[in-house]
Amino acid sequence: MLRRLLLILVFSQFVLLVAFVVLVGGYALAIATSDSAGAVVLWWTAMGCLMLIITNVLLLVGVLGVAALVTTQQRDHAP
């Protein structure tokens, strides 16, 4: 169960980082072409993506901590 969750979190982190970079690049292009409405939408979408990245990192650290505790407990109770 924890392995599957870790796998999902790691792959979603990669996807979120790529999406963030693409959105910031689109924002820069929108600013360069004087498209202020598009730039605002891209900026706030990128900030939402950044919040998801931060949440994902916190969840990843939490799940890794729980996995370490479970592994330690299983090792201590092994015959």
Secondary structure as a PSIPRED ss2 file (coil, helix, strand):
# PSIPRED VFORMAT (PSIPRED V4.0)

   1 M C   1.000  0.000  0.000
   2 L H   0.000  1.000  0.000
   3 R H   0.000  1.000  0.000
   4 R H   0.000  1.000  0.000
   5 L H   0.000  1.000  0.000
   6 L H   0.000  1.000  0.000
   7 L H   0.000  1.000  0.000
   8 I H   0.000  1.000  0.000
   9 L H   0.000  1.000  0.000
  10 V H   0.000  1.000  0.000
  11 F H   0.000  1.000  0.000
  12 S H   0.000  1.000  0.000
  13 Q H   0.000  1.000  0.000
  14 F H   0.000  1.000  0.000
  15 V H   0.000  1.000  0.000
  16 L H   0.000  1.000  0.000
  17 L H   0.000  1.000  0.000
  18 V H   0.000  1.000  0.000
  19 A H   0.000  1.000  0.000
  20 F H   0.000  1.000  0.000
  21 V H   0.000  1.000  0.000
  22 V H   0.000  1.000  0.000
  23 L H   0.000  1.000  0.000
  24 V H   0.000  1.000  0.000
  25 G H   0.000  1.000  0.000
  26 G H   0.000  1.000  0.000
  27 Y H   0.000  1.000  0.000
  28 A H   0.000  1.000  0.000
  29 L H   0.000  1.000  0.000
  30 A H   0.000  1.000  0.000
  31 I H   0.000  1.000  0.000
  32 A H   0.000  1.000  0.000
  33 T C   1.000  0.000  0.000
  34 S C   1.000  0.000  0.000
  35 D C   1.000  0.000  0.000
  36 S H   0.000  1.000  0.000
  37 A H   0.000  1.000  0.000
  38 G H   0.000  1.000  0.000
  39 A H   0.000  1.000  0.000
  40 V H   0.000  1.000  0.000
  41 V H   0.000  1.000  0.000
  42 L H   0.000  1.000  0.000
  43 W H   0.000  1.000  0.000
  44 W H   0.000  1.000  0.000
  45 T H   0.000  1.000  0.000
  46 A H   0.000  1.000  0.000
  47 M H   0.000  1.000  0.000
  48 G H   0.000  1.000  0.000
  49 C H   0.000  1.000  0.000
  50 L H   0.000  1.000  0.000
  51 M H   0.000  1.000  0.000
  52 L H   0.000  1.000  0.000
  53 I H   0.000  1.000  0.000
  54 I H   0.000  1.000  0.000
  55 T H   0.000  1.000  0.000
  56 N H   0.000  1.000  0.000
  57 V H   0.000  1.000  0.000
  58 L H   0.000  1.000  0.000
  59 L H   0.000  1.000  0.000
  60 L H   0.000  1.000  0.000
  61 V H   0.000  1.000  0.000
  62 G H   0.000  1.000  0.000
  63 V H   0.000  1.000  0.000
  64 L H   0.000  1.000  0.000
  65 G H   0.000  1.000  0.000
  66 V H   0.000  1.000  0.000
  67 A H   0.000  1.000  0.000
  68 A H   0.000  1.000  0.000
  69 L H   0.000  1.000  0.000
  70 V H   0.000  1.000  0.000
  71 T H   0.000  1.000  0.000
  72 T H   0.000  1.000  0.000
  73 Q H   0.000  1.000  0.000
  74 Q H   0.000  1.000  0.000
  75 R H   0.000  1.000  0.000
  76 D H   0.000  1.000  0.000
  77 H C   1.000  0.000  0.000
  78 A C   1.000  0.000  0.000
  79 P C   1.000  0.000  0.000
